[in-house]
Amino acid sequence: MSLNLPPVDEARLAAEWEADKSVLANLAENGDVARIARPVDVSFKGSEKDFERVLTIASQFGFVELDREEDEDGDLFLFLECVQPVDEQSIRALTKKCLQIEILCGVEYDGWGCEARGGVH
């Protein structure tokens, strides 16, 4: 199945990049080597029905389901994982892809995270 991915609002992408830069800076402070591929998790807020569509689309991009959780307010979250580096180009591409999934599936992209990975000493 081939998807026509929707355009992403540039202002939204810029706002997400500001948050991404903070995460990347924190990783760097902890000795991260951004070019090392590692599991990266992303999360979306939505409904179980929406999550099934997210999984159908996201699996085409190498994402696998990690977990589903309900927060104290009753909001449902879907956690996905992919393996990739966390350099600027890779994270910009990840964020854009997640915002496109948000548009296609009617969910809310809630960000990404990973553990710092150091080089060989």
Secondary structure as the mmCIF struct_conf table of DSSP 4:
data_model
#
loop_
_struct_conf.conf_type_id
_struct_conf.id
_struct_conf.beg_label_comp_id
_struct_conf.beg_label_asym_id
_struct_conf.beg_label_seq_id
_struct_conf.end_label_comp_id
_struct_conf.end_label_asym_id
_struct_conf.end_label_seq_id
HELX_LH_PP_P HELX_LH_PP_P1 LEU A 5 PRO A 7
HELX_RH_AL_P HELX_RH_AL_P1 GLU A 10 GLU A 29
TURN_TY1_P TURN_TY1_P1 ASN A 30 GLY A 31
TURN_TY1_P TURN_TY1_P2 ALA A 34 ARG A 35
BEND BEND1 ILE A 36 ILE A 36
STRN STRN1 ARG A 38 GLY A 46
HELX_RH_AL_P HELX_RH_AL_P2 GLU A 48 ALA A 58
HELX_RH_3T_P HELX_RH_3T_P1 SER A 59 PHE A 61
TURN_TY1_P TURN_TY1_P3 GLY A 62 GLY A 62
STRN STRN2 VAL A 64 GLU A 70
TURN_TY1_P TURN_TY1_P4 GLU A 72 ASP A 73
BEND BEND2 GLY A 74 GLY A 74
STRN STRN3 LEU A 76 GLN A 84
BEND BEND3 ASP A 87 ASP A 87
HELX_RH_AL_P HELX_RH_AL_P3 GLU A 88 CYS A 105
TURN_TY1_P TURN_TY1_P5 GLY A 106 GLY A 106
STRN STRN4 GLU A 108 GLY A 113
#
